[in-house]
Structure formats: C-alpha cells, structure tokens
Amino acid sequence: MKIGFCYDLRDDYLKMGYSEEETAEFDRLGTIEAIESELMKMGFEVERIGNIMSLTEKLVSGCRWDIVFNICEGMFGEGREAQVPALLDAYRIPYVFSGPLVMAVTLDKSLAKIMVKNAGVNTPEHFVVYEPADIHGINVPFPLFAKPLAEGTGKGIDGSSVINDERGLRETCLSLLTRYNQPVLVEEYLSGREFTTGIIGTGKNARCIGVMEVVLKDNAEQGVYSYNNKEECEERVLYLPAPPEDVIRCEELAIRAWNAVKCEDGGRVDIRYDSEGTPNFLEINPLAGLHPDHSDLPILAKLNGISYSELMKMIMDSALEKLKILPLQNVNSAKPVGAGEPGLSNTDIQPDEKTSPVTIDMNINGKTGTL
C-alpha cells in the first residue's frame, strides 16, 4: 500500500527567513524520519510529499496515494490546519487524522470550548477580544488567562498571560493583538494541576491510552505551560504518570470532549483543575506532536507502557478501520475506497494527459523560496 506523507519541515521555513517562534509548530527532520521509519516497518511504501505547496504540485502532476499520513500545521490563516485535509477531500484521497471541519474548529479555541461546553464538559468561562474595545466587555473575575485564539505549542503564552488587574488585562491583550494579528482568548485562570490525555480512535472506538501530569520545575515560568517551558521542557518540566483517581476523572472528560468535536484517529486533550480540584477542558489537539522523545503524546504513551512503534500502529489501525481499508496483507486483492463510501478508488483517478509537472516559486510576505 502506498502512503503519502505530508508535513511542514521546520528547516524549510527557517531557510525562507521565518523565525524560530513562527515555525515552532513545525517538525524537525528527526520527527519526519521517525514517522517514516515506523510506517515502513508496518509494510507501507512511503513517499515524502512535504507541505501543502508540494502536495499541490504533486496532485497537479498526477501523483496519487492509497492514503496520506498528514501532520501539516499550515502557515497562514485560522483554518490553516484544515487546508491539507480539505485538498485531499477534493481529490478523494483518504488520510490519517481528522478532517477539515474538525481541524478548523479545534484551532479556534473559542469554538472548541463552546462545542465541549454544549456537551456538558466543564471549561473555564471565556471571552474573545477581536479589537481593543472588546476588552471593556470582559466580566469574568480576576485572575484571568490570555493567549492567542489560534496558536499552538504555547506560542504567545508566558508569565504575563496570568492577569490580575485591569491594567494587566489591557496591556496583555493589546500586545497579543499586535504581535499575532489575531483575536485573543481571555478566560478564567485555573490555578490547579495540569494534565494531558492521549486519545486513540474515532467515535465509539475512541479510547484513552493514558493520562500524564505536567509539573513545572522551580526554574520554569510558573503557573503556565508556556512557549519557553515547552521549548526547554527537558530542563523545566517533569512529566509524571497521573494517579489512578486523576486518570479516571481525566479519561471521562477527555473522551466526551474528543467525541463532542468528532476528532479522529489520535491526539490529545489538555485538562487543568480549578482551585477546588474540578477538572476542566482547556483545549484539544487533533494534530499532536509525534517526535518519539520530545512530544507529549509519545512521552505519555511511554509512561503508560506503550512504545513509539505501538503508538504509531494504533494510529494507523484506527485510520484504516475508519476508512474501511483492508489490512496490509489483503490490499493486493482489493482497491481501497476513500472514506469507506462507494465511488472511485485512488487508482481509478487518472491525471489529465496534458498535465505537466510544475515548480512553485514562493514569495509570501517578503519571504522567498522554491518548492
């Protein structure tokens, strides 16, 4: 079975002039190599595709795959994580992980919170600041917590994210509006312990594979799982297996949130306790990092006796099951059909005879490169 591999390689964007923070969500080569190696061990024929520009080029030139392993975060727009799955949907090519609607909703942290709250899941009260005038309408009592509405990897989160008065609220919101050019999520600050929960599967097959507590060391920025704490996690953070009573509480919340948003195949749900010890939903990550040693989901899996190879196989088993694609040993006797519905298989879709390969020269916001 031929599997395409879509990803944003951090080094590509750094060479184009983007900063370390701008590319913080993207993957280093070591992650790409680790994922590719595991897919090959499972028997897949792997073709590296790269980012959405490379995917577009290959699709135009007639390339097709039985399934695509997609971990692209995207660079631009609040729907950037939805771009690759939406493009693959247009070409009826199946893929691993969630579809474009889920990717767009979960990147907008306010929409995700509204959906899980409607499903009866605890989450802090919040407001969205679209412009400075909106700051005056916030009526949640201090302390508050502010972060960019649609970022990951702790971007925009530091010691100033915990806000104790009106002056701090205004200064932090104005800074984030200017720096990230997007709305700011302001919510009740939760002072309790923080956990992240690993989920594998889709719908009724979704299950928790473990819960991990995130404990900040004395040399970390306190009170927040910030960008700097994540970037220097080996020195600043302890990752501990959650006690059994916390596992039970976090599992139940995480599965309800996962299915409320309809995430697929694998990812994480982040949870924090309030001052009374009640678990609350923080956010959901349907594109969790997959570096075998440094990403939260693989770390969490190892703490719960699940090797990186086993984790990757769980993810692929979920994808093949939801897409109704036969296991590898049976693929020679049947053509895979996208999303388990009748219609054209990937091998039935033929490129236009007049189609020719293209080279894309990028010039985005003054940053240039060729793909």
BELWONOR-V390616 format. One record per residue. N is the residue number from 1. PHI is phi in degrees with one decimal (999 if undefined). PSI is psi in whole degrees, -180 to 180 (* if undefined). Layout:
# BELWONOR-V390616
n	phi	psi
N	PHI	PSI
N	PHI	PSI
This chain:
# BELWONOR-V390616
n	phi	psi
1	999	132
2	-93.1	125
3	-118.6	126
4	-85.0	153
5	-128.5	108
6	-101.7	133
7	-160.5	160
8	-104.8	110
9	-83.1	122
10	-58.5	-41
11	-61.9	-34
12	-59.4	-44
13	-76.6	-34
14	-62.0	-39
15	-65.7	-26
16	-84.6	-2
17	105.1	2
18	-76.5	155
19	-85.2	170
20	-60.0	-42
21	-69.7	-41
22	-60.2	-30
23	-104.1	14
24	-60.5	-30
25	-81.4	-11
26	-84.0	166
27	-99.9	144
28	-80.7	166
29	-59.6	-35
30	-58.7	-37
31	-66.7	-44
32	-61.0	-45
33	-65.1	-39
34	-65.6	-45
35	-64.7	-46
36	-58.2	-44
37	-60.2	-43
38	-66.9	-40
39	-63.8	-39
40	-67.6	-37
41	-60.4	-32
42	-77.3	-8
43	103.8	4
44	-79.0	146
45	-88.3	112
46	-100.1	131
47	-118.8	119
48	-70.3	127
49	-102.9	-48
50	96.9	-148
51	-83.4	-175
52	-65.6	-30
53	-66.9	-42
54	-66.5	-39
55	-60.7	-45
56	-60.3	-45
57	-58.6	-46
58	-67.6	-39
59	-63.8	-43
60	-63.2	-35
61	-81.7	-2
62	102.9	3
63	-69.0	142
64	-141.9	158
65	-138.4	157
66	-69.1	-34
67	-159.4	154
68	-119.7	131
69	-91.0	108
70	-111.7	120
71	-125.5	24
72	-70.1	129
73	-91.9	-28
74	80.5	159
75	-107.6	-36
76	-125.2	141
77	90.3	153
78	-74.0	-10
79	-106.8	23
80	-64.6	-32
81	-73.5	-15
82	-87.7	-11
83	-66.4	-47
84	-66.8	-50
85	-61.5	-33
86	-65.3	-42
87	-65.2	-41
88	-65.9	-37
89	-59.6	-41
90	-61.4	-33
91	-96.0	4
92	56.6	44
93	-108.0	120
94	-65.3	157
95	-149.8	162
96	-87.2	145
97	80.5	-176
98	-72.9	162
99	-82.9	180
100	-64.1	-35
101	-64.7	-46
102	-63.2	-44
103	-61.4	-39
104	-70.5	-43
105	-65.6	-43
106	-73.3	-27
107	-70.7	-34
108	-82.8	97
109	-61.8	-29
110	-66.5	-46
111	-63.1	-41
112	-62.0	-42
113	-64.1	-39
114	-63.6	-42
115	-65.4	-45
116	-73.0	-32
117	-64.6	-41
118	-64.9	-22
119	-88.5	6
120	86.5	18
121	-95.1	134
122	-64.3	134
123	-153.8	146
124	-60.9	146
125	-60.4	144
126	-144.9	162
127	-133.8	155
128	-114.5	127
129	-99.3	108
130	-91.4	-29
131	-151.8	163
132	-52.9	-34
133	-62.6	-25
134	-69.0	-20
135	-60.0	-35
136	-68.9	-19
137	-88.7	-1
138	-77.0	122
139	-124.1	26
140	-87.3	135
141	-66.9	150
142	-70.3	154
143	-77.5	153
144	-119.1	169
145	-134.4	132
146	-125.8	142
147	-156.8	160
148	-58.2	146
149	-67.8	-34
150	-135.1	57
151	-129.9	168
152	-136.3	-175
153	58.3	26
154	73.9	11
155	-62.4	132
156	82.8	4
157	-111.2	125
158	-153.6	-166
159	-58.6	-30
160	-77.2	-5
161	-70.6	-25
162	-87.9	121
163	-118.3	132
164	-115.2	-6
165	-155.9	173
166	-61.7	-40
167	-63.8	-45
168	-63.9	-36
169	-62.7	-46
170	-66.8	-46
171	-62.6	-43
172	-67.7	-44
173	-64.3	-44
174	-63.8	-40
175	-63.7	-45
176	-68.8	-39
177	-59.3	-41
178	-74.5	-45
179	-70.2	-39
180	-108.7	-5
181	52.0	46
182	-156.7	165
183	-61.7	163
184	-115.7	131
185	-89.8	124
186	-117.9	125
187	-139.9	166
188	-57.5	132
189	-80.6	130
190	-100.6	124
191	-95.4	1
192	-86.9	-166
193	-71.6	156
194	-119.0	139
195	-134.6	156
196	-130.1	142
197	-120.3	130
198	-91.3	131
199	-122.1	137
200	-125.3	137
201	111.2	175
202	-132.9	134
203	60.3	-131
204	-65.3	-16
205	-90.8	-2
206	-67.9	137
207	-146.5	154
208	-87.1	132
209	-103.4	0
210	156.5	159
211	-127.2	134
212	-124.5	135
213	-91.6	136
214	-101.2	114
215	-117.2	124
216	-83.6	133
217	-75.4	171
218	-63.4	-28
219	-88.5	4
220	-88.1	161
221	-64.3	121
222	-83.5	146
223	85.7	-7
224	-143.6	139
225	-87.2	77
226	-84.0	175
227	-58.4	-48
228	-66.0	-39
229	-63.0	-39
230	-72.1	-40
231	-65.6	-31
232	-117.4	44
233	-63.0	-32
234	-61.6	-33
235	-93.7	-23
236	-111.2	-16
237	-129.8	141
238	-107.1	134
239	-111.5	118
240	-124.8	145
241	-62.0	137
242	-73.0	143
243	-60.2	153
244	-53.1	-41
245	-66.9	-33
246	-74.9	-35
247	-58.1	-47
248	-60.2	-46
249	-69.5	-42
250	-72.5	-39
251	-57.1	-49
252	-61.5	-46
253	-63.5	-44
254	-64.9	-44
255	-63.7	-41
256	-63.5	-42
257	-66.7	-45
258	-56.1	-47
259	-78.6	-25
260	-63.4	-38
261	-90.0	-14
262	68.3	46
263	-73.1	161
264	-132.2	144
265	74.7	-52
266	-178.0	151
267	166.5	-162
268	-134.4	151
269	-121.4	124
270	-94.7	136
271	-134.5	142
272	-137.4	143
273	-86.4	147
274	-84.5	-175
275	-65.5	-18
276	-98.8	4
277	83.3	20
278	-93.2	126
279	-69.8	139
280	-129.8	144
281	-70.5	130
282	-99.6	-60
283	-162.9	169
284	-124.0	141
285	-124.4	99
286	-82.9	-2
287	-126.6	62
288	-67.2	146
289	-58.5	147
290	-127.9	24
291	-67.2	132
292	-61.7	-25
293	-115.3	-22
294	-115.5	-11
295	-93.1	146
296	-60.0	-43
297	-64.8	-49
298	-63.5	-36
299	-62.0	-47
300	-58.6	-44
301	-61.4	-46
302	-61.6	-39
303	-62.2	-23
304	-108.6	24
305	77.4	19
306	-110.8	118
307	-71.7	165
308	-60.2	-42
309	-61.0	-42
310	-66.3	-39
311	-61.1	-48
312	-62.7	-39
313	-66.5	-39
314	-58.5	-44
315	-62.6	-47
316	-67.8	-38
317	-60.0	-41
318	-62.7	-45
319	-63.9	-45
320	-65.1	-36
321	-68.2	-47
322	-67.1	-30
323	-89.5	-1
324	59.2	35
325	-92.7	134
326	-67.2	152
327	-56.5	162
328	-55.5	-38
329	-68.8	-14
330	-109.6	1
331	-69.8	-19
332	-72.2	-15
333	-103.8	2
334	-156.5	151
335	-91.9	133
336	-70.7	142
337	-116.5	131
338	-59.4	133
339	58.4	19
340	71.3	17
341	-113.6	157
342	-66.1	150
343	146.8	-159
344	-75.2	136
345	-83.9	167
346	-58.8	-35
347	-74.9	-15
348	-85.2	-12
349	-89.7	114
350	-106.6	142
351	-71.4	153
352	-62.0	135
353	-60.7	-24
354	-87.5	-5
355	-69.0	138
356	-130.7	153
357	-58.9	152
358	-127.1	154
359	-114.1	131
360	-105.4	118
361	-94.4	121
362	-97.8	137
363	-143.1	92
364	-118.9	117
365	51.1	38
366	86.7	-7
367	-96.4	130
368	-118.9	153
369	-177.4	164
370	-120.9	135
371	-124.3	*
